Amino acid sequence: MSDVSLTAATHDVLVVGAGPVGLTLANDLLRRGVRCRLIDSAQEAVQQTKAVGIQAKTLELLAKMGVAHTAVERGLKVPVFSLYSDGKRLTRVDFGEHLLDSPYPYALMLPQHETEQVLTEHFQSQGGVIEWQTELISVTQDEQGVEAGLRHPDGTVERVRVGWLVGCDGAHSTVRHLLGLNFAGTTSELSLAVGNVRLTWDLSSDELFAFLHQGNFIGYFPMTDGRHRVVIAYEPGKAPTGEVTLEEIQQVIDACGPAGARASDPAELTRFHVNQRRAEHYARGRIFLAGDAAHIHSPIGAQGMNTGMQDALNLGWKLALMVKGQASARLLESYEAEREQVGEALLRGTELAMRVALTRNPLLLALRNALAPIFFSSLPASAHRLAEALSEISIAYPHSPITVDQRDKKGTLRAGDRAPNVLVRTREGAEPQPLFEIFTSQRPILLVLAAKLEAAAVERQWGEVAVLLSGGYQEMIEAYLVTEKAASGSEQEARQILHDFTGELHQRYEAEQGGLVLIRPDGYIGFWGPFGTTETLRGYVKALFVSGDGAHP
């Protein structure tokens, strides 16, 4: 019989699974001062390519964590995606033309195991340790916390008490199984073959390509070692059986294109059927699911790992505030509401994309191939939406229970959208900086947009905000006054001021008459109110945050 020991509660959160999602969450929690324990049942990290791309929105969030620059240094920037059908280009999307205010107007090609290595190094630099060969075997919870049973390599079983537990343990999640949550969905008849090959061809080596031909699909994802990750999709019933071979890959290249391309030096060849599944709940009590433990789908859009990492970064700041006694239950409950919506949309989107890509219907093929070039060339907004969707910049939470928009007239930018990244100055005469570079704080940011309003009105509004924050919310919310006018030295010293020297910030935020905008730590607009709506803002803050008077030390 295994020995059983009870470990005192020395950690706030137990993260199960040390893949990219678990590592992202553990890093985020540690930097926010949360005591975190990270375990994985595997013997060590798997050295396989798996996912290959980090999208722009994920990089923006990783930048706040301090790891984006390392990933960019090690990865390959791919600024263009082109889609072909029967040798004819249907569209070409240049991310640089559409992601104008993102610091990362490209897809970053970095194999999953190298992404994990970047995150591991950062985790260890913060004092974190990955406990390999540590298996979760039981879990119970009550109103005060979670008790988990952990089996170690020598067979001993440890019972550990924590405040919260997060399952980032993949599609076969032990956490999800122990909770008894249904993993609803289907195993598709759609078959995929993937592998790494060297290509001899005339196309660019730093672009993404997808080629379609009468029900077949092949995607080419460039990698840092000069190879390409190829993803082949077959229509139901048409896939070969047995092991994937170089000959099979070459046959698909010859059928789909590009003409004359030759593949060689294959590695990591595998075949599998696509699963489209989502857990019935992302949370139960004090236990959460993130990444593949919560949702799995076709890898065609290169968004699976990114969506999981963004699950983690949506949960991390909310969980940290909850651990510190600074958040209401409503804030933490929004994780499930927000990320279930994203997961469901991703399932629908990837399924529809595959149906359109793999159709063999002659009429649909003709329509797709004839109309797509016209559609994307004559309607630039369509290419823009595609770029934002692929980069995940378009993800938004307008219907979230923690999103409030008090404006009478709402424009194209909504509360719940990603906050625009605009150049401002931190003081008169300083070099312009993007907002994302200035807002390195782990806290929500409140922008008091003063536009060109009279000084007395601005002073009154700022004073009301200062009183609100002084009521125990200063540790949770950081406020900036944004003005189009120059500020005196004494004004600059008395408050944090940003200079909107071109007026672009007010224009992008549709606040020519001023306003109050609260930006969440994950870069989304949580609250949007007209200038002077301090009481409404007060109600929002009190609903989500716990005053410092009642917070835990």
GUKE-544381 format. One record per residue: x, y, z of N, C-alpha, C, O in turn; residue in one letter. Coordinates in steps of 0.2 Angstrom, whole numbers, plus 5000, padded with zeros to 4 digits. Atoms other than C-alpha are relative to their C-alpha. Layout:
N
XYZXYZXYZXYZa
...
END
This chain:
553
500449945000500050005000500450065000500950075004m
499649945000500650174996500050045006499550045009s
500049964994501150295010499650064998499650084992d
500449945001499950445011500350055005500350045011v
499849944996500550615018499650064998499450074993s
500449945001499550775020500550065000500850075006l
499649945000500450935015499650065002499050074999t
500449944998499951095023499950044994500350044989a
500149965005499251225012500550064999500450115003a
499549955001500751315006500050034993500450084992t
500149975006500151354989499350024999498849995002h
500749985001498651454983499749964994499149954995d
500350035006498451364966500449944998501049954998v
499750065003498851194959499850004993499250004991l
500150005008499051194940500249934998500849914999v
499950065003498951024932500150004993499750014989v
499850005007499851004916500550054998500450114999g
499449955001501551084911500150014993500750024990a
500049985007501151114893500050074999500150115004g
500049935001501051284885499550045004499650105006p
500649974996499351324894500250005007500150065010v
499850014993499951264911500650055002500650085007g
499549964999501551354909499850085000500150125004l
500249935000500751514904499650035006499850085009t
500449984994499551514918500550015006500450055010l
499550004994500951474931500450065000500550095005a
499649945000502051614925499650065002499850105005n
500449944999500551734925499950015008499950065011d
500150004993500151684943500650025004500550065009l
499449984997501951694949500150075000500350115005l
499949925000502151874943499550045003499750105005r
500549964996500651924952500049985007499550005011r
499950014993501251864968499649945003499549945009g
500450054998500151704969500549945000500849924996v
499650064999500951544976499749954996499249934997r
500250055004500851414963500449944999501049945000c
499750065001501251234961499849974993499249974991r
500150035007501451154943500249935000500849915001l
499950075000501350964941499849984993499450004989i
500250045006501350844926500249935001500749915004d
499950074999501250664925500549974995500749914996s
499550035005502450644910500750005004500850035009a
499350004998504250604913500450064999500850085003q
499749935001504850764905499650034994499150004991e
500449975005504350884892500149974993500749944992a
500050035007503950814874500450044995500250104994v
499749965005505150874861499749984993500049954988q
500350015007503950874846499750074998499650115002q
500249935003503351014835499350025002499250075004t
500749994999501450994837499850074998499850084991k
500249945003500751174836500750044998501250035001a
499449965003501951294826499950075000500450114999v
500149925001501251474827499750035006499350005010g
500249964995501051604840499750064997500050104993i
500349955003499751734835500150075003500350075009q
499949934998499751924837499750025007500150045011a
500349994993498551934852500349975005500449995011k
499650034995499451804861500750035002500950045007t
499349964999501151894859499950065004500350085008l
500149944996500352054865499949985008500250025012e
500150024993499851964881500649975003500849995009l
499350024997501551874883500550065001500950055005l
499649944999502352044881499950035007500450055010a
500149984994501552094897500349965006500549985011k
499750044996502251944905500850005000501149985004m
499249995000504051984899500349954996500949944996g
499750065004504251834887500050014993500349974989v
500150005007503751894870500650014996500749984991a
499349995004505451964865500449944999500749934994h
499650075000506251794869499749964994500149934990t
500450045005504951704858500250034993500349994989a
499949975006505151834844500849994998500949974992v
499350015002507051814844500249934998500649924993e
499950075002506951624843499649984994499749934991r
500450025006505551614830500150034994500650074993g
500049975007505151664812499450044999498950015000l
500649965001504051804808499849994993500149994988k
500350025007502851764794499450054999498950055003v
500449945001501951924788499449994995498950034995p
500550005005500851854774499749935000500149885001v
500450065001499551714771499750004993499450054992f
500350005006499051664754499649934999499949885001s
500450055001497651544749499949994992499750034989l
500050015007497651454732499549944999499449905003y
500550065002496351334723500149994993500050034989s
499950035007496751234708500550054996500450064990d
499449975003498351334705499850085000500350124998g
500149935001497451504706499950035007499650015012k
500049974993497751624721499350035001499050084997r
500749974999496051664729500150065005499750115004l
499949944996496751794742500750005003501049945003t
499449994997498351864749499950055006499750105005r
500149954994498251934767500750025003501149975005v
499349974997499752044773499850035007499450085007d
500249984993499552054792500350075001500050115005f
499749934999500652214791499550054998499550115001g
500549955003499252304781499450015005499150065004e
500750004997497852254793500150015008499750035011h
499950004992498652244811500450065001501050055004l
499649944999499252424811500250025007500750055007l
499949984994499152454829500349945005500449955011d
499750064996499852284835500850004999501050014994s
499350005001501752274839500249944996500849934995p
499850065003501652104831499649984994499249944994y
500450015006500952114813500249944996500449954990p
499850065003501351934809499849945004499649955010y
500150064996501151754814500749985002501249984997a
499350024998502751694824500049935000499749895003l
499950075000503251524819500549985005501149995004m
499650034995503951434834499749935002499249935005l
500350074998503751244837499850005007500150045011p
500250004994502751204852500549995006500550025011q
499550024994504151124862500550065001500850075007h
499549944999505251284859499650055004499950095008e
500449954996503751394865500049985007500150025012t
500050024994503651284880500750015004500750035010e
499349994997505551304883500150075002500450095007q
500049934998505351494883499750015006499950055011v
500549994994503951484896500349975006500349995011l
499750044995504951354906500650045003500650055009t
499549964998506451464907499850065004500150085009e
500349944997505451614912499749985007499850015012h
500350024994504551514925500549985005500450005011f
499450014995506151454933500450065002500650065008q
499749944998506851624933499650045005499950085009s
500449974995505451674944500049955007499649965011q
500050054994505851524956499549954999499549915004g
500550065001504551404949500449944998500949944995g
499850075001504851214948499549964997498949965000v
500550055003503951094937500149935003500749905003i
499950064997503650934946499749944995499149934995e
500150065005503750794933499849945003500049935009w
500250064998503050624935499650005007499749965011q
500449994994501850684948499250004997499050054993t
500750015003500050624944499450015005499450005011e
500649994996498450684950499549945000499449924995l
500450065000497350544956499350015003498949965003i
500749994997495950614966499950085002500450115002s
500149934998495150784970499350015003498849985000v
500649994997493850844981500050085002500550115002t
500049934998493251024986499450025004498949985005q
500549974996492251124998500050084999500450104995d
500149925001491851315000500750035002500850095000e
499449974998493551345008500649984995501150024995q
499450025004494751254995499949934997499449904997g
500050075003495251094986500549965003501049985005v
499550054997496050934992500249964994499749934991e
499850045005497050844979500549945002500949955006a
499550054999497950674979500549994994500349994989g
499550005005499550664970500549945001500749935007l
499650065000500550504966500750024997500750054992r
499349995002502450524965500349944997500149894998h
499750055004503650424955500249945005500249885002p
499850064995504150314971499449975002499449925007d
500650034998502350274973499650035006499150015008g
500449964994501950384988499550044998499550074992t
500649965002500350474988500050065005500050055011v
500149944996500250654994499350035000499150044994e
500749965000498650744999500250075001500550095007r
499849935000498850934996499450045000498950024997v
500649954999497651075001500250064997500750094999r
499949945003497551224990499450044999498850015001v
500649965001496351364987499649994993499049994993g
500350005007496051334968500449944996501049934998w
499650045004496551204955499750014993499250024992l
500149995007496651224936500349944996500949934996v
499850065004496651074924500250034993499850054989g
499749995007497851114909500349944997500849944994c
499750075001498050934906499849974994499849904993d
500150035007497550914888499349974999498949965003g
500750035003496150824878499849945004499249935005a
500250064995496250674890500050025007500249985011h
499949974993496150784905499749955006499249935006s
500250034993496150694922499650045004499150025007t
500449964996495450844930499350004998498849995002v
500750005003493950844918499749945002499149935004r
500250074998493750654921499850005007499249975009h
500250004993493750674940499450045002499150035007l
500649964999492450814939499449974997498849994999l
500650035003491350704929499750044994499150034993g
500349955005491150834915500049974993500549944991l
500150035007490450784898500550044995500550104996n
499649975005491650814884499650004993499849954989f
500550015005490250844871500350024993500750074992a
499749985007490650844852500049934996499749884998g
499950055005491150724838500749984998501150034999t
499450025003492550624831499950004993499549964990t
500149995007492550684813500349944996500849914998s
499750045005492750574798500650034996500950004992e
499549975003493950704792500749985003500849985009l
499350034998495750634792500550054998500550084993s
499449965001497350734794500649965000500749915004l
499350025000499150694790500450065001500450114997a
499549954998500550804797500749985000500849925001v
499250024999502450804796500450064998500150114996g
499549945001503950914794500449974994500749924994n
499650025006504850914777500450064998500350124999v
499649945004506151014767499750004993499549954990r
500449995006505351094752500550034995500950084997l
499649975006506251134735499450034996499149994992t
500649975004505051264727500250074999500850105001w
499849935002505051444720499650055004499750115004d
500449964995503851514734500550035005501050005007l
499649974994504451624748500049955006499649915007s
499950054995505151534763499750045007499850015012s
500249974994504351664776499250024999499050075001d
500849995001502451654770499749935002499949885001e
500450054999501051544775499649994994499450034990l
500350025006500251444761499549955001499649905005f
500550055000498651344759499849994993499650034989a
500250015007498251254743499449955000499449905004f
500650045000496551174739499949974993500150004988l
500250035006496051054725499549945001499749895003h
500550055000494450954723499949965006500049905006q
500150034993494150914741500649985004500549955009g
499450014997495950904746500350075002500250124999n
499749934998496951034756500749985003500849935006f
499450014997498751054761500350075002500250124998i
499849944998499451194771500850005002501049945004g
499250004999501351244772500150055006500050115005y
499849954994501951324789500850005000501149955002f
499249994999503851384788500249995007499950025011p
499750014993504951334803500750035000501050044995m
499349964999506551414810500649954997501149984995t
499550045002507551264804500149994993500449954990d
500050015007507151284786499549954997499449954991g
500550055002505851144785499350045000499350105002r
500749985000503951164783499649955004499749895003h
500550044997502651094794499449994995499150044993r
500650005005501351024781499449965004499549925008v
500750034997499550984786499649984994499450034990v
500450025006498550884774499349985003499349945008i
500750024998496650864775499749964995499749994989a
500350035005495750734766499250005001499050005007y
500750014999493850724763499849935003500249895002e
500250074997492950584773500049944995499749954989p
500050065004493350414766500550004995500649954991g
499549995006494750474754500749995003501249994999k
499350004997496250464766500349934999500049885000a
499750075000497550324764500049985008499950015012p
499950034993497850214779500749985001501149984997t
499350024998499350154788500450075002500250125003g
499649954998500850264792500150054994500050044988e
499949955005501150434783500749994997501249985001v
499350015003502550424770500150064996499750104995t
499849955004503550544760499650004993499550054990l
500350015007502750474744499350035000499150064996e
500649984999501050514751500050085000499550114996e
499949934999501550694755500150034993499850084991i
499849985007502250714737499450004996499350044991q
500650015004500650644729499550065001499250094996q
500449944999499650784738500350064997499950104995v
499749945003500850914733499950014993499750064990i
500150005007500750864715499350014998499250044993d
500749995001498850864716499850075001499450104997a
500349944998498551024725500550064998500250114997c
499549955001500151124722500450025006500350005011g
499849965006501251224720500349954995500749904997p
499750045006501751144703500850005001501150055002a
499350015000503551074703500350005007500949995008g
499750004993503751084722500249925002499949885000a
499850074998504750934729500150005008500450055010r
499950014993504750874747500649945002500649904998a
499450044998506250784756500150005007499850045011s
499850004993506950734773499450015005499450065009d
500650004996505350694782500149995007500649955009p
499950014993505150694801499350015003498950055001a
500649994996503750684814499449994996498950034996e
500650015004502450604802499549965004499749925008l
500650034997500750564809499450014997499350054993t
500749995003498950534805499550005006499649965010r
500550014995497450564815499350034997499350064992f
500749975002495550604814499950065005500150075010h
500149944997494950774819499449995006498949975004v
500650004995493950794836499850075001500250125001n
500349944999492850934838499550005007499049975007q
500350024994492350934857500150065005500650105004r
500049954995491951054871499849985007499249955007r
500350024993491751024890499450045001499350104999a
500649974999490051054896500150065005499650115005e
499949954996490751174909500850015000501249975000h
499349994999492451264911500250015007500850025009y
499949994993492251284929499549965004498949965002a
500450034995491551194944500350015007500849995009r
499749984993491751274961500650034999500750094996g
499349985000493551304964500549974995501149984995r
499650035005494151204949499850024993499250034992i
500049975006494451264932500349964994500849924996f
499750035006494851194914500250054996499950104995l
499849955005495851284901500449964995500649904996a
499750045006496551234884499749944998499149944998g
500450065002496251064877499649965005499249925003d
500450034995495551004893499350035000498849995002a
500649975001494151124889499750004993499149994992a
500249995007494051124870500549974995501149994996h
499550025005494851034855499650014993499050004993i
500349995006494551064837500549994994501149974996h
499650015005495351054820500650055000500550115002s
499449965000497151124819500150044994500650084994p
499949965006496951204802500150075001500650104998i
500049925000496751384808500650025005500750085006g
499449994996498351364819499850055006500250095008a
500249964995497351434834499949965007499749995012q
500150044994497251284846500450025006500150045012g
499649984994498751324857499950075002499950095008m
500149934998498451514856499450015004499450045009n
500649994996496651494862500149975007499850005012t
499950034994497251384876500450055005500350065011g
499649954997498551514881499650065002499750095008m
500549944999497251654880499549985006499350025010q
500450034994496151544892500450025006500150055011d
499649994994497551554904500150075002500150095008a
499949934998497851734903499450045001499450095004l
500749974998495951774904499949985008499750025012n
500150024994495951674920500550025005500350045011l
499449984995497651724928499850065004499950065010g
500149934996497251904933499450005004499450035010w
500650004996495551864939500149955006499949975012k
499850054994496151714950500450035005500450025011l
499549974995497551814957499750055004499850065010a
500449954995496351954963499649965005499549995010l
500450044996495251824970500449975006500249975012m
499650024995496651744979500250055006500350035012v
499849954995497151904987499450045003499550085007k
500649974997495351944992499850064998499550105001g
500149945003495252084980499450004995499350054992q
500550005006493952024968499349965003499449925008a
500750034998492051974970500049934996500449924991s
500150075004491451794964499850024993500049984988a
500349985007490651884949500650014995500549994989r
499550005004492351924942500349944998500449934992l
499750065001493051754943499549954996499749924991l
500550045004491351674936500050024993499849994988e
500049975007491651784920500449964996500449964990s
499550045004493051664915499649954996499749954990y
500450055004491851524910499550044995499550014989e
500449975005490651644902500350034994500150024988a
499649975006491951734891500349944996500349954990e
499650055004493051584886499549944997499749924992r
500550055003491551464883499850034993499749994988e
500249965006490951594870500549994995500449984989q
499550005005492651594862500149934997500249924991v
499950075002492851404862499449984995499649944990g
500550025004491151384854500050034993499950004988e
499949965006491451514841500649974995500549964989a
499450035004493151424836499849944998500049924992l
500350075002492251254835499650014993499749984988l
500449985006490951334823500450024994500350004988r
499649975005492251424813500449954996500549954990g
499650055003493451284810499649954996499949934991t
500450055004492051164805499850034994499849994989e
500349975006491351284793500650014995500550004989l
499449995005493151324785500149944997500349944991a
499850065003493451144783499549974995499749954990m
500550025005491751114774500150044994500150014988r
499949965006492151254762500649984996500649984990v
499350025003493951204759500049934997500349924991a
500050075003493551014756499449994996499449934994l
500650015004491951034746500249974993500749994990t
499950035007491950924730499450024995499450004989r
500649985004490250994724500250054994500550104996n
499849965005490551064707499850075000500250124998p
500349935000489451214709500350045005500550105004l
499749964994490151264726500750014998501050075000l
499349995002491951234719500050064995500450114996l
500049955005491551354704499950075004500250125002a
500249944997490751484715500650025005500750085005l
499449984996492151484728500650024996500850084998r
499449985003493551494716499950064996500350104994n
500149955004492651624705499950075005500150125003a
500249954996491951734719500550035005500650095007l
499549984995493351734732500550054998500650105002a
499549955002494651834723499650074999499950125001p
500449945000493251964719499850035006499950095008i
500249984994492651964736500550045004500450095007f
499449984995494351994745500350064996500550115000f
499749945003494952124732499650065000499850115000s
500449955001493452224730499750035007499550085008s
500349984993492952224749500649995005500749945008l
499550004996494552264758499949985008500349955011p
500250024993493652244775499949935001500049915006a
500050075000493452064771500749975002500849935006s
499350024998495352034771500250035007500649995010a
499949984994495452144786499749965006500149945010h
500350054995494252034796500349945000500449915005r
499650065000495151884790500750005004500849965008l
499349994997496851954796499950005008500249975012a
500150004993496051994813499849945003499949925009e
500250074997495251824815500549955000500649925006a
499450054999496851724811500450025005500749985009l
499549984994497851834823499750005007500050015012s
500450004994496451824836499950075003499750085009e
500149934998496452014837499250015001499050065005i
500749995000494552004834499649985006499049995006s
500350024995494151914849499750055005500150105006i
500349954996492952014860499549975005499349925004a
500450024995491852004875499450055001499350075007y
500649954999490352124872499549985004499150025007p
500550024997489152014880500249975007499849935010h
499850034994490151964895499750035006499450095006s
500449984995489351984912500450065004500250095008p
499649954997490852104917500150064995500650104996i
499949955005490752214902499450055000498850035000t
500549954999489752384904500250054995500750084995v
500049945005489452514890499450055001498950035000d
500549954998488552664896499950064995499550114997q
500149945005488652774881499349994996499149944995r
500750005003486952824873500149984992499749944990d
499850015007487752814855500649965000501249985001k
499450055001488952664852500250004993499849994989k
499750005006490152674838500249934998499949885000g
499750065002491152534829500449975005500449905005t
499650024995492252514844499549995006499250045008l
500550024994491252424859500449995006501049975006r
499850034994491552394877500049924999499649894996a
499950075001492252214877500549994994500849934994g
499550015005493352244862500750015002500850045008d
499349994998495252244862500150075000499950114995r
499949935000495852414867500550024995501049994994a
499549975005496652514853500750025003500750055008p
499349984998498552534854500250064996500350064990n
499949935004498852724850500650035003500850025009v
499449964997500452834852499850055004499350095002l
500149944996500452954866500750025003501249985002v
499449974997501753054876499949995008499350015010r
500150004992502053024895500150075003499950085008t
499949944998502553204896500150054994500350024989r
499949955006502653364885500749994998501250005001e
499350005003504153344873500349935000500849924997g
499750075000504453154876499849974994499449994990a
500150045006504553034862499349965001499149945006e
500650045000502852954857500149935002500649905000p
500050074999502552784864499349964999498850005001q
500750035000501152654861499849985007500249975012p
500350024994499952624875500249945003500449935009l
499850074998500452444876500650005004500849965008f
499449994996502152494881500050035006500450025011e
500149964994501652614894499749965005499849965011i
500450044995500352494902500349945002500149884999f
499750074997501552364910499749985006499949935009t
500350024993500552364926499649944999499349924994s
500450065000499752204931499350025002498849975002q
500749984998498152304936499650034994499950044989r
500549975005496652364926500350085000500550115005p
499949935001496952544919499450044999499050024994i
500549955001495752684920500250064996500650104999l
499849945003495852814907499450055001498950044999l
500449945000495052984910500150044994500650084994v
499949965006494853054893499750075000499150085000l
500249934998494853244895499850034993499550094994a
500149975006494753284876500250075001500850095003a
499949935000494653474875499550045005499450105004k
500549974996493453504889500350055005500950065005l
499849944996493553654901500449975006500349925009e
499650034994494853634915499749995006499849945010a
500350014993493653654929499649934999499649905004a
500350065001492653504922500449945001500349895004a
499550055000494153404920500349995007500449935010v
499850004993494753444938499549975004499749935008e
500650034996493053394945500049934998499949895003r
500050075002493053234935500649965003500549905006q
499450044997494853184941499950005007500149955010w
500150004992494453234959499549945002499649915007g
500550054998492953114959500349934999500249895003e
499750065001493952974952500549995005500649935008v
499550014994495353004965499649985006499949945010a
500450024994494052994979499849934999499849895004v
500250075001493352834971500649955002500549905005l
499450054999495052744971500350015007500549955009l
499749994993495552814988499649965005499849955010s
500450044995494152704995500249935000499749895001g
499750074999495252554995500149964993500249904993g
499950035007495452524976500650024997500850004991y
499449985003497152604973500549944998500849954993q
499650065002498052434973499749964994500149924991e
500350045006496852364960500050044994500050014988m
500149965006496652504948500550064999500650105004i
499649955001497852624940499750054995499550034990e
500449955004497152794933500550044997501050064999a
499649955004497852904920499550064997499050044995y
500349955003497253074914500250014993500850024992l
499850005007497253084895499850074997499250084997v
500249935002497253264888500350024994500949994992t
499849985007497453344871500450075001500750104997e
499749934999498153504880500649995004500749935007k
499450004997499853534887499950015008499450055010a
500149994993499953514906500650035003501250035001a
499549974997500953614918500449955004500249905005s
499650054996502353544928499749985007499849925009g
500350024994501353544944499549954999499449915003s
500550055001499953454936500349934998500049885000e
499750065002501153324929500249965006500249905006q
499750034994501853294946499449975004499549925008e
500650024996500053284954499649944998499349915002a
500450065003499353144943500449974994500950004991r
499750035006499853024929499650034994499050024993q
500349975006499553114913500349974994500949964993i
499850025007499653054895499850054995499250084996l
500149955005499753174881499849974993500249944990h
500250025006498653134866500150064995499750104993d
499849945004499653254855499750014993499750064990f
500350005006498753214839499349995000498950014995t
500750015000497053184845499849934998499249914998g
500250075003497153004838499749965005499249925004e
500250044995496852924855499250015001498849965001l
500749984999495153014857499649984994499049964995h
500450015006494652984839499949925000499449904999q
500150075000495052794840499649975006499249925005r
500550024994494152774857499350044999498950035004y
500649965002492752884849499750045006499250035009e
500149964994492853004864500250074999500550105003a
499949935002492853174856499750045006499950105007e
500349964994491753234871500349975007499949985012q
499750024993492853144884499749935002499249914998g
500350064998492452984893500449965005501049995007g
499750044995492952854906500049934997499549904996l
499950065003493752694899500449965005501049985007v
499650054996494352544910500249954996499849914993l
499750055004495552434902500249945004500649955009i
499850064996495752254909500749984999501050004994r
499350025001497452174912500149964994500749964992p
499950045006497152064897499950044994499850024988d
500049955005496952224886499350014997499350044991g
500749995003495052224883499750065004499850075010y
500449954997493852364887499549975004499049945002i
500550034995492852324903499550055001498950025001g
500549954999491952484906500150064995500750084994f
499949945004491552634895499450045002498850025001w
500549954998490552784901500250074998500750084997g
499949935002490352964896500350035005500350015011p
499649964996491353094904499450025006498950055004f
500449984994490553134922499649945003499249955007g
500450064997489752954925500449975005500449915005t
499650034995490752924940499649955005499949905007t
500450044996489352854950499949934997499949885000e
500150065003489052724937500749965000500749905001t
499350034999490952684937500149975007500349925008l
499950034993490852664956499649945001499949895004r
500450075000489452534954500449954997500449894999g
499650055003490552444942500549975004500649915005y
499450024996492052444952499849965007500149915008v
500250034994491152394968499749934999499749885003k
500350075002490252244959500649954999500549895000a
499550045002491952174953500649995005500949945006l
499450004996493252224966499850015008499350045009f
500149994993493352214985500550055003501150055002v
499649944997493952374994500549975004500549925008s
499450024996495652365002499849995008500249965011g
500250014993494752385019499849935002499949915007d
500350074998494052205017500549954997500349894997g
499550045004495552135007500449965005500649995010a
499550044996496651995014500750034999500850064994h
499349985000498452045018500449974994501049984993p
END
